[in-house]
Amino acid sequence: MTRSFIRQNAACQTGKGTDWARKQVKLMMEREYRQHGADGYVLLVDIRHYYDTMPHDVANRCFERHLPPSVHNRVREVLDRQYTGEAGYNPGSQMVQLAGISVPDPIDHYIKERLRAKKYVRFMDDSLIIHHDKARLEEWREAIRARYAADGMELHPTKTKIVRLKDGFRFLGFIYRLTPAGKVVMTVDPQNVKAERKRLFRLAQLIKAGEKPASALYEQYGSWKAHAAKGNSQQLLQRMDQYVKTLLEGITT
């Protein structure tokens, strides 16, 4: 299935993933600054209820185009047995994940080859295009909207938008912003920080009640901290370290 993919299709492939996609975003922002300065824009594209509304016939045609008939028939038998109706999948299975990265492949090629968008990356149903001309991005947004609509999918009305690079935008758990000097600043989404603080607080209550060992909190925080450290997060991590220390005060570890 992946043989036809463009390079900027970032999910569920060896050597790619969220870190790779984030790196591409930073590289594209830096390239935009070198070419056009700090006044560029980003078009954020999000498919509304992607897996819930993915048409079965679109997914089946996608597999049929790229797989030998015998393999395609086996894939279709699995999907048809697990999912009835005309649309909608549960993203938990590997087969559906393959559908998730494959179904928009023709639109990826349309964006790169027909629209000639040079600064483009997609991770599942989230994608973005960086360009210095807002009017051009507005044209592309409507063209992309029409292509997805032709396949029975709808762009999210509020998450699909055009934003100034200097104002910042959310993508894959981080907020990106381009400074006037051309530096790309990547910080953890505040909503993510808020959710992590709540998780840690609940864990601390369970530890104090003797229902969880303190190691559970350290494991949770250690995992999140490794994620946050991928951005410009030094001051945030210092505050979070102090927060964890406060939560565990008086607990024997």
Phi and psi in degrees as a GROMACS rama.xvg file:
@    title "Ramachandran Plot"
@    xaxis  label "Phi"
@    yaxis  label "Psi"
@TYPE xy
-81.7499  -8.739  THR-2
-62.0552  -28.821  ARG-3
-90.3304  -5.72301  SER-4
-66.9713  146.391  PHE-5
-73.1894  160.21  ILE-6
-61.9388  -31.7938  ARG-7
-82.9199  8.0122  GLN-8
-83.3588  107.488  ASN-9
-100.225  -12.3158  ALA-10
-93.0443  150.418  ALA-11
55.4094  38.0602  CYS-12
-135.965  148.241  GLN-13
-58.0174  130.401  THR-14
84.1001  -1.46432  GLY-15
-123.291  -168.504  LYS-16
134.411  -166.484  GLY-17
-64.0451  -43.0411  THR-18
-62.4091  -42.1704  ASP-19
-62.7981  -43.653  TRP-20
-63.5527  -42.3104  ALA-21
-63.044  -39.904  ARG-22
-61.4365  -40.4275  LYS-23
-63.6825  -39.206  GLN-24
-60.9369  -46.6137  VAL-25
-62.7863  -42.3187  LYS-26
-63.2489  -40.4685  LEU-27
-67.6293  -38.6897  MET-28
-65.2144  -41.3138  MET-29
-64.7139  -39.7145  GLU-30
-65.1529  -41.3103  ARG-31
-60.511  -41.9947  GLU-32
-63.4517  -43.8683  TYR-33
-61.9804  -34.4137  ARG-34
-87.2276  -36.815  GLN-35
-135.747  4.61417  HIS-36
86.0726  -164.4  GLY-37
-96.1522  8.64908  ALA-38
-100.858  25.3211  ASP-39
-80.119  178.642  GLY-40
-131.44  163.232  TYR-41
-130.777  133.256  VAL-42
-97.023  116.031  LEU-43
-96.1094  128.343  LEU-44
-119.444  125.475  VAL-45
-133.053  130.583  ASP-46
-88.579  125.72  ILE-47
-69.9763  125.225  ARG-48
47.5432  56.6763  HIS-49
-51.8745  -62.4371  TYR-50
-70.5193  -33.9939  TYR-51
-65.3892  -26.8192  ASP-52
-113.832  1.90923  THR-53
-62.4364  119.191  MET-54
-66.2514  135.589  PRO-55
-64.0442  -37.2929  HIS-56
-67.828  -32.5397  ASP-57
-67.0616  -44.2646  VAL-58
-63.7339  -42.8249  ALA-59
-64.2683  -41.129  ASN-60
-64.3198  -35.7861  ARG-61
-61.836  -47.9864  CYS-62
-65.5338  -38.5423  PHE-63
-63.1496  -35.7451  GLU-64
-64.1843  -30.1662  ARG-65
-114.244  -12.0676  HIS-66
-110.501  150.184  LEU-67
-58.407  148.644  PRO-68
-52.0506  -41.4053  PRO-69
-65.2499  -39.9821  SER-70
-70.2575  -42.2582  VAL-71
-61.1456  -39.9867  HIS-72
-62.9063  -37.995  ASN-73
-67.4672  -41.8225  ARG-74
-61.1789  -45.4066  VAL-75
-64.9358  -37.5657  ARG-76
-61.7458  -42.6117  GLU-77
-62.8235  -50.1656  VAL-78
-66.3247  -41.3807  LEU-79
-68.2127  -30.8528  ASP-80
-73.2969  -35.505  ARG-81
-87.0147  -27.0799  GLN-82
-131.028  114.598  TYR-83
-92.8568  174.656  THR-84
83.4152  -170.988  GLY-85
-100.103  -15.0366  GLU-86
-154.67  156.734  ALA-87
102.616  130.099  GLY-88
-135.758  160.002  TYR-89
-95.2097  121.04  ASN-90
-71.3203  6.22488  PRO-91
-73.38  -29.0312  GLY-92
-85.7751  153.143  SER-93
-65.629  -34.4957  GLN-94
-62.4275  -42.0894  MET-95
-71.0189  -34.4172  VAL-96
-60.0939  -39.5195  GLN-97
-63.6097  -38.7117  LEU-98
-63.4709  -39.1432  ALA-99
-61.8463  -38.4071  GLY-100
-86.4707  -13.7093  ILE-101
-99.5895  -36.0144  SER-102
-57.362  -42.6042  VAL-103
-80.1823  5.12892  PRO-104
-55.47  -45.7336  ASP-105
-60.3737  -33.3721  PRO-106
-72.5579  -35.0484  ILE-107
-56.2166  -46.6857  ASP-108
-65.8883  -37.7329  HIS-109
-61.2156  -43.7506  TYR-110
-65.4636  -42.6985  ILE-111
-79.0062  -38.3082  LYS-112
-99.9706  -32.4017  GLU-113
-95.8093  -48.9739  ARG-114
-77.2829  -22.4364  LEU-115
60.4137  43.202  ARG-116
-80.7321  113.83  ALA-117
-83.2777  -29.7855  LYS-118
-108.037  83.4923  LYS-119
-137.436  140.724  TYR-120
-148.663  146.511  VAL-121
-132.013  137.708  ARG-122
-127.243  103.44  PHE-123
55.5262  -116.16  MET-124
-97.2913  3.11372  ASP-125
-104.473  126.964  ASP-126
-144.506  166.142  SER-127
-151.11  154.094  LEU-128
-131.038  131.531  ILE-129
-105.635  134.294  ILE-130
-158.342  154.197  HIS-131
-84.2468  -12.9742  HIS-132
-109.262  109.88  ASP-133
-63.7834  -38.7177  LYS-134
-61.754  -38.7644  ALA-135
-64.1153  -41.4763  ARG-136
-64.9604  -35.418  LEU-137
-64.1104  -40.4817  GLU-138
-63.2947  -45.537  GLU-139
-63.9824  -38.0887  TRP-140
-57.7569  -45.7092  ARG-141
-70.0368  -34.6838  GLU-142
-65.8348  -41.7898  ALA-143
-67.4966  -40.207  ILE-144
-57.7707  -43.4763  ARG-145
-65.8561  -38.6158  ALA-146
-65.4555  -43.5786  ARG-147
-67.2387  -38.5344  TYR-148
-61.9666  -36.1321  ALA-149
-63.4388  -25.6035  ALA-150
-97.5817  11.9469  ASP-151
81.2124  20.2141  GLY-152
-123.25  153.283  MET-153
-120.858  137.53  GLU-154
-75.2638  143.193  LEU-155
-64.9875  129.625  HIS-156
-67.0416  -26.5517  PRO-157
-108.008  -32.7026  THR-158
-77.43  -23.1446  LYS-159
-86.5798  110.964  THR-160
-160.706  167.445  LYS-161
-111.687  129.225  ILE-162
-132.452  145.274  VAL-163
-68.596  138.354  ARG-164
-61.1546  -34.572  LEU-165
-75.0959  -16.7835  LYS-166
-85.9943  -18.569  ASP-167
92.0451  149.855  GLY-168
-150.737  154.683  PHE-169
-92.8771  138.128  ARG-170
-160.491  121.809  PHE-171
53.3225  47.4609  LEU-172
85.296  -0.429057  GLY-173
-128.19  159.803  PHE-174
-108.059  128.22  ILE-175
-107.862  139.76  TYR-176
-145.88  139.897  ARG-177
-102.049  120.804  LEU-178
-79.1043  162.057  THR-179
-58.0506  -24.6722  PRO-180
-87.6417  0.297234  ALA-181
91.9687  9.44281  GLY-182
-85.9725  136.557  LYS-183
-92.338  117.966  VAL-184
-103.848  125.763  VAL-185
-121.006  112.693  MET-186
-122.931  154.29  THR-187
-65.0652  138.336  VAL-188
-57.7316  125.925  ASP-189
-55.3117  -31.719  PRO-190
-64.1573  -36.1706  GLN-191
-66.278  -41.6882  ASN-192
-62.7418  -45.093  VAL-193
-60.4548  -43.1422  LYS-194
-65.6579  -37.7341  ALA-195
-67.0688  -41.2682  GLU-196
-60.3753  -39.2576  ARG-197
-65.4855  -43.2222  LYS-198
-60.7048  -44.8396  ARG-199
-65.1201  -38.9304  LEU-200
-62.8788  -45.1777  PHE-201
-63.616  -40.7128  ARG-202
-62.0475  -41.464  LEU-203
-61.7487  -38.0002  ALA-204
-65.2049  -39.5407  GLN-205
-67.3538  -36.4052  LEU-206
-65.7301  -44.2903  ILE-207
-64.7292  -28.197  LYS-208
-85.3689  -1.22344  ALA-209
79.3471  12.853  GLY-210
-92.2567  -15.0356  GLU-211
-139.89  147.423  LYS-212
-78.9795  155.918  PRO-213
-61.0552  -26.1007  ALA-214
-60.802  -27.7818  SER-215
-62.2783  -40.5403  ALA-216
-69.7618  -41.6671  LEU-217
-63.281  -38.0649  TYR-218
-66.4684  -44.0057  GLU-219
-62.4199  -48.8916  GLN-220
-67.277  -38.0011  TYR-221
-61.2768  -40.7634  GLY-222
-64.3808  -46.8567  SER-223
-65.9276  -38.777  TRP-224
-62.9083  -38.9964  LYS-225
-62.9377  -36.9238  ALA-226
-67.0342  -49.2872  HIS-227
-63.8711  -31.9133  ALA-228
-66.7754  -12.3791  ALA-229
-72.4093  -15.1046  LYS-230
-106.417  -169.264  GLY-231
-85.099  81.6542  ASN-232
-127.375  20.2298  SER-233
-59.2199  -49.1532  GLN-234
-67.3618  -38.6889  GLN-235
-60.3324  -45.6753  LEU-236
-65.5411  -34.5668  LEU-237
-63.3598  -41.5874  GLN-238
-67.0389  -38.7553  ARG-239
-69.2532  -37.8022  MET-240
-57.7773  -43.452  ASP-241
-66.7895  -37.7809  GLN-242
-62.6598  -44.8587  TYR-243
-63.6019  -42.1918  VAL-244
-59.3814  -41.7584  LYS-245
-65.9345  -40.9194  THR-246
-60.0897  -36.2238  LEU-247
-95.8243  6.19024  LEU-248
-60.254  131.069  GLU-249
84.815  -1.46438  GLY-250
-99.2626  131.05  ILE-251
-80.8932  120.039  THR-252
